[in-house]
Amino acid sequence: MGSKRQSERRECTEVQIEMPWGHISGKWWGPQNRRPILALHGWQDNAGTFDTLIPLLPPHIGILAIDLPGHGISSRLPDGQVYHLSSYLYMVIMIMEKYDWEQISLLGHSLGSILAIQLAAIFPDKVDLVIGLDTYQPINRLQLNFTSESRRNITTFLTADERNRNNSEPPSYSYDECIEKLFIGGGNSINRDKCCYIVNRNIQKSTKYPDKYYFTRDSRLKAFDLGVWPKEIYSSLLADIKCPLLFIKATDTKVSDPAAFREHLAVMKENPLFEFQEVVGTHHVHLNEPHKVSGMINQFLLKYIGTISKL
């Protein structure tokens, strides 16, 4: 464990969790004498995505926000390894084993929300609560040109993997340029004044150019393999979720298949412990305007806190 710092009104501690390929880095907020909620960020983001939200959540509940492999300051997967949804599912179970947790509570955004929801379905005896922010399923690649998408991903992966093995420093930018690249590259989903929370955990000083930085996330992530999930298969998966589940959707995020979304929402509503909320905002509304979601999350947490062991 590293140094402690104060962010707004909650203390967090930097932690490292040893893994066979390196380590998972994270920020443990609040008490460490009991099992925390594990917070999982979105694709190409990092644990900083929760920095504005967590201080608004109940201070007696610990939250461990991690950097997924290849993101933030966590280790990358070894050379030649493809990032796949299932790789991260395995990792969460490995973290549980490291801390000797019999069950787990999950807070996820985007890719992290997908992971949390899938884990709840696959391991209903291990997952006791899920809060999902804005995404519940991967993009259905069957709706895209599957062959061209696969060809692009394979080419992207091979190029990025070779670049990693050559240990060449990526292009470098001024700090302000890093902020702008994230702001523009993210489609303005993250407010410019909030980009620092992601950037600060995603850059390193250049060894070639003073006062410049390069992005440290693994470029192989651009070829991330989400798998193939037909609508009917995902409906079956969602039907297996038995724990309390709060899903919050941002209004600015377009649903790629409205019919499938309606069907999947109906399946989730069959779970009497499911709650659905919508908020006005972008895909990163939890970071930009955390007060819009914190009240919903707090009400949900306090409603079920007595039924969750060790929290």
Backbone bond lengths (Angstrom), bond angles and torsions (degrees), N, CA, C in turn:
res aa  C-N    CA-C-N  psi(-1)  N-CA   C-N-CA  omega(-1)  CA-C   N-CA-C  phi
1 M - - - 1.452 - - 1.527 110.36 -
2 G 1.303 116.40 146.12 1.450 120.54 -176.07 1.511 112.23 -105.62
3 S 1.319 114.28 -149.93 1.461 120.25 -175.08 1.519 111.59 -75.73
4 K 1.355 114.64 154.47 1.463 120.66 176.85 1.509 108.86 -95.82
5 R 1.335 117.17 145.74 1.450 121.11 175.06 1.504 109.50 -139.14
6 Q 1.326 114.25 161.70 1.460 121.17 -179.70 1.518 108.59 -106.65
7 S 1.337 118.20 124.75 1.455 122.45 174.69 1.519 106.73 -120.33
8 E 1.341 115.04 113.42 1.451 121.12 -172.22 1.536 108.44 52.60
9 R 1.317 120.25 -116.98 1.463 119.39 -174.01 1.522 112.51 -111.16
10 R 1.344 118.05 13.98 1.454 119.55 179.59 1.513 110.28 -126.61
11 E 1.306 114.71 138.39 1.449 121.08 179.54 1.520 110.35 -86.23
12 C 1.335 116.96 141.24 1.456 119.75 173.99 1.522 109.68 -133.40
13 T 1.302 115.34 151.74 1.452 122.94 -179.11 1.518 108.86 -121.14
14 E 1.321 117.00 132.09 1.462 121.01 174.87 1.531 108.85 -72.85
15 V 1.315 116.52 132.09 1.462 121.16 179.24 1.521 110.35 -128.16
16 Q 1.314 116.13 157.07 1.463 122.99 171.42 1.520 108.56 -127.60
17 I 1.315 115.51 131.53 1.462 122.02 179.02 1.518 107.49 -112.24
18 E 1.317 117.11 116.62 1.458 120.53 -176.79 1.527 111.00 -67.98
19 M 1.317 115.49 136.84 1.454 123.35 178.50 1.530 108.46 -131.41
20 P 1.326 118.83 161.19 1.468 120.56 -177.85 1.529 113.86 -57.53
21 W 1.331 117.82 -28.33 1.465 121.36 -177.77 1.536 112.44 -99.90
22 G 1.333 117.54 -1.21 1.465 120.57 -176.72 1.512 110.40 153.55
23 H 1.335 116.43 -117.21 1.457 119.48 -179.61 1.526 111.29 -151.51
24 I 1.329 114.39 158.02 1.459 122.82 170.05 1.521 106.61 -105.93
25 S 1.325 116.97 126.69 1.463 121.34 176.18 1.520 109.47 -95.35
26 G 1.319 115.46 152.24 1.451 118.64 -179.83 1.510 112.30 -160.63
27 K 1.320 114.54 172.25 1.462 123.17 178.49 1.523 107.05 -122.95
28 W 1.321 114.89 113.05 1.468 119.76 -178.64 1.515 107.90 -95.62
29 W 1.321 114.91 112.62 1.466 122.22 -179.19 1.520 109.50 -97.41
30 G 1.339 115.53 134.81 1.453 119.38 173.78 1.514 113.74 80.00
31 P 1.352 116.12 -162.13 1.469 121.33 -172.84 1.529 112.57 -60.26
32 Q 1.335 114.55 143.13 1.460 120.77 179.24 1.521 112.44 -115.13
33 N 1.330 116.57 11.64 1.459 120.00 -179.66 1.527 112.26 -95.38
34 R 1.317 115.81 10.95 1.464 120.86 177.32 1.522 109.02 -151.94
35 R 1.311 115.57 167.68 1.470 119.86 -177.44 1.522 110.69 -66.25
36 P 1.342 117.93 130.49 1.463 120.61 178.80 1.524 111.62 -91.29
37 I 1.297 115.77 172.50 1.464 121.65 165.22 1.520 106.76 -78.38
38 L 1.319 117.87 134.34 1.458 121.55 177.02 1.521 108.44 -91.76
39 A 1.343 116.49 122.29 1.468 121.75 -177.66 1.521 109.98 -104.10
40 L 1.340 115.91 128.77 1.462 123.31 -175.10 1.526 109.33 -119.28
41 H 1.315 116.41 124.57 1.471 121.83 -175.45 1.530 112.15 -85.50
42 G 1.329 115.00 -178.99 1.452 121.83 -178.98 1.526 113.04 -90.33
43 W 1.318 114.79 173.40 1.464 123.49 -178.37 1.529 110.65 -58.49
44 Q 1.327 116.31 126.06 1.460 126.15 179.14 1.534 113.84 66.65
45 D 1.343 118.01 8.86 1.461 121.68 171.06 1.533 107.88 -94.36
46 N 1.295 117.80 -156.37 1.460 122.43 175.06 1.526 108.97 -163.23
47 A 1.328 116.12 -173.37 1.466 120.73 -175.58 1.521 113.11 -59.33
48 G 1.331 117.37 -21.64 1.462 121.15 178.96 1.514 113.82 -62.90
49 T 1.321 117.26 -16.46 1.468 120.46 -179.36 1.527 112.38 -62.35
50 F 1.345 116.81 -20.66 1.471 120.55 -178.63 1.530 112.84 -101.23
51 D 1.335 117.97 4.70 1.464 120.88 -173.15 1.528 114.37 -62.47
52 T 1.312 117.67 -31.49 1.469 119.09 -179.95 1.527 112.08 -89.73
53 L 1.320 117.41 -22.83 1.469 121.57 -177.90 1.525 112.32 -83.26
54 I 1.313 117.58 -46.68 1.465 120.70 -172.44 1.532 113.15 -57.19
55 P 1.338 119.86 -40.21 1.471 118.57 178.43 1.530 114.35 -60.91
56 L 1.347 117.54 -15.09 1.458 121.28 179.54 1.527 112.44 -94.59
57 L 1.331 117.46 -1.57 1.460 121.87 -178.83 1.531 109.84 -95.41
58 P 1.340 117.82 164.07 1.470 120.35 -175.96 1.527 112.19 -53.04
59 P 1.337 118.51 123.40 1.461 121.23 -174.04 1.519 114.50 -67.79
60 H 1.342 117.40 -18.68 1.467 119.20 -179.71 1.525 112.16 -82.87
61 I 1.335 117.17 -4.27 1.468 121.48 178.36 1.521 108.64 -102.13
62 G 1.321 116.69 119.30 1.456 120.72 176.94 1.519 111.05 -73.79
63 I 1.321 116.06 146.06 1.462 121.67 176.96 1.519 108.21 -134.85
64 L 1.318 116.60 125.40 1.456 122.66 176.76 1.533 108.02 -106.05
65 A 1.325 116.03 103.33 1.463 121.71 178.54 1.525 107.68 -94.59
66 I 1.322 116.77 119.77 1.459 120.48 -175.85 1.533 111.74 -107.98
67 D 1.330 114.38 159.53 1.460 121.68 167.32 1.523 106.79 -92.40
68 L 1.316 117.54 120.49 1.455 119.96 176.53 1.525 109.77 -64.13
69 P 1.337 118.69 155.76 1.466 120.63 179.69 1.531 111.65 -51.18
70 G 1.343 114.81 134.91 1.459 120.28 -179.50 1.512 114.23 85.67
71 H 1.318 117.09 -5.81 1.468 123.24 -179.28 1.529 109.68 -115.02
72 G 1.341 115.66 158.69 1.455 120.43 174.32 1.517 112.00 53.08
73 I 1.336 115.46 -128.94 1.461 119.26 -179.76 1.526 111.85 -112.83
74 S 1.336 116.39 19.29 1.467 120.51 171.80 1.521 109.74 -78.09
75 S 1.328 115.57 158.41 1.462 120.35 177.33 1.521 111.11 -66.01
76 R 1.317 114.41 151.37 1.462 120.02 172.11 1.528 109.21 -80.72
77 L 1.322 115.59 159.78 1.453 118.78 170.23 1.527 108.60 -68.74
78 P 1.328 118.53 156.64 1.470 120.55 -178.45 1.528 112.28 -59.47
79 D 1.323 115.44 158.25 1.466 120.86 176.55 1.530 110.23 -53.48
80 G 1.321 114.66 142.05 1.459 120.25 177.75 1.511 114.67 85.64
81 Q 1.340 117.70 -4.69 1.462 121.38 -177.68 1.524 111.08 -97.40
82 V 1.336 115.87 132.76 1.461 122.19 178.62 1.531 109.27 -87.04
83 Y 1.324 116.63 138.89 1.466 121.07 172.98 1.526 108.54 -77.84
84 H 1.299 115.30 124.12 1.460 121.67 -176.66 1.519 109.10 -134.72
85 L 1.311 116.24 150.84 1.460 121.08 178.98 1.524 111.31 -52.21
86 S 1.318 116.52 -43.01 1.466 119.87 -177.16 1.527 111.59 -66.11
87 S 1.351 117.87 -28.14 1.467 120.33 177.70 1.522 110.69 -59.44
88 Y 1.322 116.37 -39.64 1.458 121.12 -179.03 1.529 111.68 -76.49
89 L 1.328 116.88 -31.32 1.467 119.73 175.13 1.529 109.46 -62.57
90 Y 1.345 116.53 -44.76 1.463 120.34 177.35 1.533 110.42 -59.23
91 M 1.339 115.57 -42.40 1.459 120.70 -175.86 1.528 112.09 -60.56
92 V 1.343 116.82 -41.19 1.465 119.73 179.98 1.533 110.15 -62.07
93 I 1.320 116.89 -42.46 1.463 120.54 178.28 1.529 110.17 -64.03
94 M 1.329 116.87 -37.52 1.467 120.20 177.94 1.529 111.30 -65.30
95 I 1.328 117.71 -37.01 1.462 120.73 176.22 1.530 109.71 -64.33
96 M 1.330 117.07 -42.20 1.464 120.38 177.17 1.523 110.80 -57.39
97 E 1.326 115.86 -42.83 1.460 120.10 -179.43 1.528 111.23 -67.16
98 K 1.338 116.81 -36.96 1.463 120.92 179.23 1.529 111.23 -60.58
99 Y 1.327 115.97 -41.85 1.459 120.97 -177.03 1.529 112.69 -94.93
100 D 1.328 116.31 0.17 1.465 121.34 179.81 1.526 111.82 60.17
101 W 1.345 115.47 41.72 1.459 120.48 175.53 1.524 109.17 -88.67
102 E 1.306 117.00 129.56 1.461 120.36 175.76 1.521 111.16 -80.87
103 Q 1.349 116.00 -29.49 1.455 121.05 178.08 1.529 109.10 -133.41
104 I 1.319 115.43 170.42 1.459 119.90 -177.76 1.522 109.92 -146.21
105 S 1.325 115.94 145.05 1.466 123.38 173.64 1.519 106.74 -112.91
106 L 1.325 116.95 140.40 1.460 120.37 -169.67 1.527 112.48 -129.58
107 L 1.323 114.70 137.51 1.463 123.47 171.22 1.521 106.11 -123.16
108 G 1.325 117.81 122.28 1.460 119.75 -176.84 1.507 113.10 -136.59
109 H 1.333 115.22 146.96 1.459 121.44 173.41 1.515 108.79 -119.38
110 S 1.339 116.51 133.17 1.459 122.45 174.92 1.529 110.30 57.40
111 L 1.346 118.31 -118.26 1.463 120.71 177.51 1.529 110.41 -54.78
112 G 1.326 116.89 -39.79 1.459 120.14 178.90 1.511 112.56 -63.41
113 S 1.331 117.10 -34.12 1.459 121.43 176.82 1.527 110.75 -68.61
114 I 1.325 116.54 -40.18 1.466 120.87 176.02 1.524 110.10 -59.32
115 L 1.333 115.91 -46.68 1.465 120.62 178.90 1.530 111.17 -58.89
116 A 1.326 116.11 -46.30 1.460 120.65 -177.87 1.524 111.26 -61.87
117 I 1.319 116.05 -44.69 1.472 120.49 -178.40 1.523 110.82 -67.24
118 Q 1.335 117.47 -41.02 1.465 119.60 179.05 1.528 111.26 -66.98
119 L 1.315 116.84 -39.66 1.467 119.81 177.97 1.525 110.90 -62.51
120 A 1.334 116.59 -39.80 1.463 120.46 179.72 1.528 111.35 -63.23
121 A 1.326 116.47 -34.08 1.461 120.70 179.61 1.523 111.47 -77.27
122 I 1.330 116.50 -41.98 1.469 121.27 -175.93 1.526 111.50 -75.38
123 F 1.338 116.26 -35.41 1.464 121.18 -178.30 1.535 110.61 -125.16
124 P 1.327 117.49 68.00 1.476 119.31 -177.84 1.526 113.20 -62.77
125 D 1.321 117.48 -21.17 1.463 120.79 178.53 1.528 112.24 -83.68
126 K 1.337 117.79 -14.01 1.460 121.78 -177.24 1.536 112.88 -103.12
127 V 1.329 117.58 -29.99 1.469 121.40 -176.01 1.519 109.09 -100.12
128 D 1.345 116.12 119.77 1.465 118.79 -175.55 1.519 113.80 -105.02
129 L 1.339 118.11 -7.22 1.470 120.38 179.88 1.521 108.92 -168.32
130 V 1.336 116.14 141.24 1.473 121.29 178.92 1.525 109.40 -136.55
131 I 1.331 115.28 135.02 1.460 122.55 168.56 1.516 106.37 -120.48
132 G 1.320 116.99 115.73 1.460 122.07 -177.77 1.515 111.13 -111.87
133 L 1.327 115.73 129.58 1.458 121.26 -177.76 1.524 111.36 -108.61
134 D 1.303 116.42 106.61 1.465 127.79 164.46 1.522 117.15 75.87
135 T 1.311 120.26 -12.04 1.469 120.60 178.02 1.513 108.76 -141.23
136 Y 1.326 116.48 139.74 1.459 119.16 179.82 1.528 112.34 -126.92
137 Q 1.345 117.33 -17.16 1.459 119.39 -179.96 1.527 110.31 -144.78
138 P 1.338 117.56 154.72 1.461 120.06 176.01 1.524 110.82 -67.55
139 I 1.335 115.07 159.99 1.465 119.59 172.24 1.520 108.37 -59.40
140 N 1.321 116.45 133.68 1.466 120.72 179.76 1.523 109.08 -77.26
141 R 1.325 116.51 102.36 1.454 120.68 -177.17 1.528 112.50 -65.29
142 L 1.347 116.92 -17.31 1.458 119.67 177.33 1.521 110.91 -68.21
143 Q 1.340 116.63 -19.70 1.460 119.99 177.25 1.527 111.24 -83.27
144 L 1.318 116.87 -15.41 1.457 121.79 179.73 1.520 108.71 -95.70
145 N 1.323 115.93 -179.84 1.460 119.76 172.51 1.522 106.64 -79.88
146 F 1.322 115.81 97.45 1.460 120.75 -169.68 1.524 112.41 -59.22
147 T 1.324 116.85 -43.16 1.470 118.80 -176.56 1.524 111.66 -67.81
148 S 1.335 117.34 -43.61 1.464 119.21 -178.96 1.528 110.91 -68.75
149 E 1.350 117.22 -36.44 1.460 120.46 177.08 1.519 110.91 -64.89
150 S 1.327 116.39 -42.23 1.464 120.12 179.09 1.520 110.83 -65.23
151 R 1.322 116.28 -41.18 1.476 120.67 179.36 1.531 110.26 -62.81
152 R 1.327 116.08 -42.62 1.466 119.69 179.94 1.521 110.63 -64.00
153 N 1.330 117.05 -44.47 1.464 120.88 -179.01 1.524 112.19 -62.60
154 I 1.324 115.99 -42.66 1.471 119.42 -179.35 1.517 110.47 -64.70
155 T 1.327 116.81 -44.44 1.466 120.82 179.22 1.522 111.20 -63.13
156 T 1.335 116.09 -43.67 1.464 120.85 179.11 1.518 111.23 -61.98
157 F 1.328 115.96 -43.50 1.461 119.84 -179.73 1.524 111.64 -62.60
158 L 1.318 117.33 -47.62 1.468 120.61 -176.61 1.529 111.40 -62.66
159 T 1.327 116.47 -40.57 1.470 120.10 178.36 1.516 111.06 -64.52
160 A 1.341 116.46 -46.10 1.461 121.00 -178.75 1.527 111.47 -67.11
161 D 1.325 116.85 -37.91 1.463 120.23 -179.04 1.528 110.95 -66.57
162 E 1.316 116.16 -39.18 1.471 119.87 177.54 1.528 110.41 -65.47
163 R 1.335 116.54 -40.69 1.463 120.54 179.08 1.535 110.20 -62.37
164 N 1.330 116.53 -39.77 1.465 119.84 178.10 1.523 111.25 -62.83
165 R 1.334 116.82 -43.02 1.464 120.74 -177.24 1.521 111.74 -68.68
166 N 1.314 116.64 -24.71 1.465 120.18 177.52 1.529 112.54 -80.66
167 N 1.346 115.72 -8.65 1.472 121.49 179.53 1.525 112.62 54.34
168 S 1.313 116.82 35.33 1.461 120.38 179.11 1.523 110.14 -85.28
169 E 1.332 116.19 138.00 1.458 119.93 -179.49 1.522 110.14 -71.06
170 P 1.339 117.30 132.05 1.471 120.45 178.77 1.529 110.89 -66.20
171 P 1.328 117.52 169.37 1.470 120.66 175.60 1.525 110.94 -56.45
172 S 1.329 116.21 145.72 1.471 120.26 -177.75 1.522 110.72 -115.74
173 Y 1.339 114.45 156.13 1.457 121.31 -174.92 1.531 109.35 -143.32
174 S 1.307 116.44 162.99 1.457 119.93 170.01 1.525 107.68 -68.74
175 Y 1.331 116.15 163.18 1.462 119.43 179.98 1.527 110.81 -59.81
176 D 1.320 117.35 -43.09 1.463 120.44 179.79 1.523 111.15 -63.08
177 E 1.325 117.16 -34.99 1.469 120.53 177.85 1.527 110.16 -68.44
178 C 1.332 117.29 -35.47 1.467 120.32 176.38 1.525 110.67 -62.54
179 I 1.325 115.40 -43.28 1.467 120.11 177.18 1.522 110.30 -59.85
180 E 1.326 115.89 -46.16 1.469 120.58 -177.29 1.529 111.22 -65.88
181 K 1.326 116.92 -38.27 1.465 119.96 179.75 1.523 110.99 -64.28
182 L 1.331 116.49 -39.58 1.461 118.87 177.54 1.527 110.42 -68.83
183 F 1.321 116.58 -41.67 1.467 120.83 -178.87 1.528 111.08 -61.55
184 I 1.327 116.65 -48.80 1.470 121.04 -179.15 1.522 110.86 -73.13
185 G 1.339 116.32 -45.26 1.464 120.42 -177.79 1.511 113.16 -63.15
186 G 1.328 116.31 -27.67 1.460 120.08 179.03 1.509 113.62 -88.65
187 G 1.341 116.32 11.76 1.461 119.70 178.49 1.509 113.64 63.91
188 N 1.340 116.26 32.01 1.472 122.18 179.79 1.522 113.13 63.19
189 S 1.333 116.56 18.45 1.459 119.90 179.21 1.524 110.99 -69.07
190 I 1.342 116.40 -34.06 1.461 120.98 178.20 1.522 108.05 -100.91
191 N 1.324 117.37 125.90 1.463 119.97 176.61 1.529 109.88 -57.41
192 R 1.326 115.53 143.58 1.467 119.37 -177.04 1.526 111.85 -54.26
193 D 1.311 117.39 -39.96 1.469 119.65 -177.06 1.524 113.02 -76.04
194 K 1.348 117.40 -5.95 1.460 121.09 177.02 1.540 111.88 -105.82
195 C 1.323 116.92 -7.35 1.472 119.89 -178.47 1.523 112.32 -61.32
196 C 1.326 116.96 -26.78 1.467 120.68 -177.90 1.522 111.66 -59.29
197 Y 1.328 118.17 -31.42 1.460 120.57 -177.77 1.528 111.76 -65.08
198 I 1.328 116.66 -31.08 1.461 120.94 176.63 1.528 110.22 -87.34
199 V 1.325 116.40 -46.23 1.464 121.21 -175.62 1.525 111.90 -60.56
200 N 1.317 117.64 -42.88 1.471 120.31 -175.30 1.522 113.20 -59.10
201 R 1.319 116.34 -23.94 1.464 120.61 -179.00 1.529 111.29 -104.18
202 N 1.307 115.63 10.54 1.463 119.89 -171.18 1.527 112.91 -132.03
203 I 1.340 117.34 12.81 1.462 119.77 -179.30 1.524 110.40 -135.38
204 Q 1.307 114.37 161.06 1.461 121.60 177.48 1.519 108.50 -142.08
205 K 1.324 116.75 148.46 1.459 120.34 -179.65 1.521 110.64 -63.33
206 S 1.325 116.15 137.64 1.460 121.81 177.97 1.530 109.91 -69.14
207 T 1.324 116.19 141.55 1.468 120.61 174.97 1.529 111.18 -87.02
208 K 1.324 115.55 -7.71 1.468 120.23 -177.05 1.525 112.97 -103.55
209 Y 1.334 115.41 -36.30 1.464 119.62 -172.56 1.529 110.20 -125.98
210 P 1.332 117.77 116.74 1.474 120.99 178.33 1.535 110.76 -59.55
211 D 1.313 115.72 144.34 1.465 122.71 176.81 1.522 113.14 65.02
212 K 1.326 116.80 19.86 1.465 119.80 174.43 1.528 109.18 -123.88
213 Y 1.335 114.80 161.09 1.456 121.25 -174.78 1.526 109.43 -135.94
214 Y 1.324 115.30 156.64 1.462 119.29 172.53 1.528 109.30 -126.08
215 F 1.343 115.86 153.89 1.458 120.83 179.50 1.527 109.46 -76.18
216 T 1.329 115.50 134.25 1.464 120.75 -174.53 1.518 114.34 -97.76
217 R 1.319 118.61 -12.35 1.460 118.20 -178.92 1.525 109.44 -61.92
218 D 1.303 115.45 149.96 1.462 122.00 -176.20 1.534 109.38 -70.48
219 S 1.321 117.02 121.33 1.470 120.02 -178.25 1.527 112.14 -67.62
220 R 1.328 117.58 -13.73 1.467 119.46 174.50 1.525 111.95 -66.12
221 L 1.338 116.30 -17.12 1.465 120.16 178.14 1.530 112.09 -61.61
222 K 1.330 116.35 -24.03 1.468 119.25 178.78 1.524 111.50 -65.21
223 A 1.333 115.84 -16.49 1.458 120.58 177.07 1.531 110.78 -108.00
224 F 1.324 116.39 28.97 1.469 121.64 -177.73 1.527 110.38 -57.38
225 D 1.326 115.82 132.66 1.462 121.56 -177.76 1.529 109.80 -99.20
226 L 1.325 115.99 107.66 1.463 121.53 179.90 1.520 112.51 -86.32
227 G 1.338 117.00 -7.76 1.450 119.89 -177.29 1.523 111.73 82.28
228 V 1.314 115.44 -174.97 1.467 122.04 -179.76 1.525 107.88 -119.20
229 W 1.340 116.22 124.95 1.449 121.07 -174.37 1.530 111.11 -130.22
230 P 1.321 118.16 87.64 1.474 119.51 174.93 1.523 111.11 -58.04
231 K 1.315 116.19 152.48 1.461 122.03 -175.45 1.527 112.20 -55.11
232 E 1.325 116.98 -43.23 1.459 120.51 -176.05 1.533 111.50 -67.44
233 I 1.336 115.93 -38.33 1.462 120.21 178.73 1.526 110.00 -63.86
234 Y 1.339 115.53 -41.38 1.463 117.92 -177.93 1.526 111.46 -70.96
235 S 1.312 117.03 -32.63 1.465 120.20 175.33 1.529 109.99 -60.79
236 S 1.330 115.67 -42.31 1.462 120.81 178.87 1.527 110.73 -63.72
237 L 1.335 115.98 -40.33 1.468 120.24 178.72 1.526 110.82 -63.48
238 L 1.323 117.17 -47.18 1.465 121.08 -178.18 1.523 112.00 -63.16
239 A 1.323 116.35 -30.46 1.465 120.70 -179.23 1.526 111.84 -68.25
240 D 1.323 117.00 -18.00 1.462 120.79 -178.21 1.534 113.22 -87.44
241 I 1.323 117.59 -1.26 1.466 120.72 179.13 1.531 109.25 -80.77
242 K 1.307 116.00 124.83 1.467 120.93 -177.04 1.524 113.29 -116.56
243 C 1.328 117.98 -13.90 1.466 120.99 -174.00 1.527 111.11 -86.12
244 P 1.325 117.44 168.62 1.470 119.96 173.17 1.525 110.24 -58.89
245 L 1.329 116.52 130.49 1.465 122.26 -177.09 1.524 109.40 -136.83
246 L 1.318 115.39 120.21 1.465 121.50 173.81 1.517 107.93 -108.71
247 F 1.333 116.54 121.19 1.458 120.98 177.27 1.519 109.10 -116.47
248 I 1.328 115.72 121.83 1.462 122.27 -178.55 1.521 108.84 -112.78
249 K 1.320 116.49 122.32 1.461 121.34 -179.17 1.526 110.87 -109.21
250 A 1.336 115.75 137.21 1.460 121.43 176.61 1.525 109.30 -88.03
251 T 1.318 116.91 138.01 1.467 121.08 -174.87 1.529 112.87 -66.77
252 D 1.331 117.81 -28.92 1.474 120.19 -177.27 1.521 113.20 -77.10
253 T 1.318 117.38 -12.28 1.465 121.25 179.88 1.520 109.51 -85.09
254 K 1.317 115.91 118.09 1.459 120.31 -179.01 1.527 110.67 -80.48
255 V 1.310 115.85 140.07 1.460 121.87 177.15 1.529 107.66 -87.33
256 S 1.326 116.74 126.22 1.470 120.25 -175.46 1.526 112.42 -69.12
257 D 1.332 116.85 -30.25 1.473 121.32 -179.65 1.535 107.84 -136.39
258 P 1.341 117.30 89.55 1.469 120.45 -176.76 1.526 114.00 -57.10
259 A 1.328 117.26 -37.00 1.467 119.93 -179.75 1.525 110.54 -65.00
260 A 1.319 116.24 -43.73 1.470 120.38 178.58 1.525 110.30 -64.75
261 F 1.328 116.36 -39.19 1.470 119.66 179.46 1.524 110.71 -61.85
262 R 1.339 116.68 -44.63 1.472 119.70 179.09 1.533 110.94 -61.62
263 E 1.331 115.41 -41.48 1.468 119.64 179.62 1.528 110.72 -64.87
264 H 1.320 116.11 -44.80 1.461 120.08 -178.62 1.527 111.61 -67.83
265 L 1.314 116.54 -36.93 1.466 120.14 177.81 1.522 110.12 -63.76
266 A 1.331 116.46 -39.84 1.466 120.87 178.61 1.529 110.52 -63.36
267 V 1.329 116.07 -38.61 1.473 119.85 178.33 1.522 110.06 -65.30
268 M 1.325 117.44 -45.56 1.466 120.36 -179.55 1.520 111.50 -63.43
269 K 1.336 116.81 -33.53 1.468 120.48 -179.52 1.526 112.46 -69.39
270 E 1.331 117.19 -15.19 1.467 119.82 175.59 1.532 111.03 -69.24
271 N 1.331 115.60 -19.64 1.463 120.52 174.03 1.533 107.32 -79.67
272 P 1.328 118.92 116.19 1.481 120.57 -176.97 1.526 113.18 -64.23
273 L 1.327 117.58 -12.40 1.467 121.75 -179.43 1.527 111.91 -100.53
274 F 1.339 116.36 11.88 1.466 121.13 -179.62 1.524 110.48 -90.75
275 E 1.334 115.61 139.04 1.461 121.31 175.34 1.535 108.61 -132.45
276 F 1.330 116.06 139.33 1.464 122.14 -178.82 1.519 109.35 -125.24
277 Q 1.335 115.29 131.53 1.458 121.14 178.90 1.523 109.20 -135.49
278 E 1.320 116.06 149.56 1.468 121.81 173.55 1.521 109.00 -120.33
279 V 1.339 115.75 142.05 1.461 120.67 176.78 1.525 109.20 -131.62
280 V 1.306 116.17 148.43 1.461 121.28 177.42 1.525 108.32 -76.87
281 G 1.336 115.84 124.48 1.456 119.12 179.24 1.509 112.03 157.52
282 T 1.321 115.31 -179.67 1.455 121.89 -179.35 1.529 110.73 -86.95
283 H 1.313 114.87 -178.59 1.462 121.52 178.62 1.534 111.24 -56.86
284 H 1.333 117.22 -29.16 1.463 121.96 179.34 1.536 111.99 -104.93
285 V 1.302 116.87 35.89 1.468 119.67 -179.11 1.529 111.05 -60.77
286 H 1.314 117.47 -30.40 1.472 120.75 179.85 1.526 111.81 -64.51
287 L 1.336 116.98 -27.06 1.463 122.49 178.51 1.523 111.04 -91.35
288 N 1.331 116.18 -42.51 1.467 120.84 -178.06 1.524 113.06 -70.63
289 E 1.314 115.60 -46.45 1.473 121.86 -175.46 1.531 109.33 -135.35
290 P 1.323 116.96 68.27 1.468 120.49 -171.90 1.521 114.14 -59.11
291 H 1.330 117.22 -26.61 1.465 120.05 -179.60 1.523 111.99 -63.36
292 K 1.334 117.18 -21.54 1.464 120.14 -179.54 1.528 112.19 -70.95
293 V 1.333 116.61 -24.98 1.467 119.49 -178.41 1.529 112.63 -113.17
294 S 1.331 117.45 -19.99 1.462 119.44 -174.13 1.526 112.54 -62.67
295 G 1.327 117.25 -39.11 1.458 119.64 -179.97 1.521 112.08 -62.50
296 M 1.342 115.88 -42.57 1.470 120.41 178.34 1.519 110.80 -62.97
297 I 1.327 115.45 -43.10 1.460 120.13 -178.42 1.519 110.79 -66.92
298 N 1.326 116.96 -44.05 1.465 120.48 179.96 1.523 111.58 -61.05
299 Q 1.318 116.15 -44.24 1.468 120.06 179.38 1.528 110.28 -61.08
300 F 1.332 116.13 -41.58 1.468 121.87 179.60 1.528 110.63 -65.32
301 L 1.333 116.52 -46.43 1.466 120.56 -179.26 1.526 111.47 -61.91
302 L 1.323 116.21 -46.74 1.461 119.46 -177.32 1.525 111.83 -68.96
303 K 1.319 116.14 -25.70 1.467 120.28 178.20 1.522 111.22 -67.67
304 Y 1.358 115.10 -37.71 1.462 119.22 -174.10 1.520 113.97 -108.59
305 I 1.305 117.31 1.78 1.456 120.36 -174.03 1.520 112.71 -58.34
306 G 1.327 117.04 -33.75 1.457 119.67 -178.59 1.511 114.05 -72.45
307 T 1.342 116.94 -17.91 1.463 119.89 -177.73 1.520 112.18 -97.84
308 I 1.364 116.32 -2.74 1.457 119.69 -177.34 1.519 109.25 -101.52
309 S 1.297 116.48 121.31 1.459 120.22 -177.41 1.518 111.43 -69.63
310 K 1.317 116.40 144.98 1.462 125.62 172.95 1.517 114.24 70.38
311 L 1.319 119.69 -1.77 1.469 119.11 179.48 1.523 110.13 -90.33
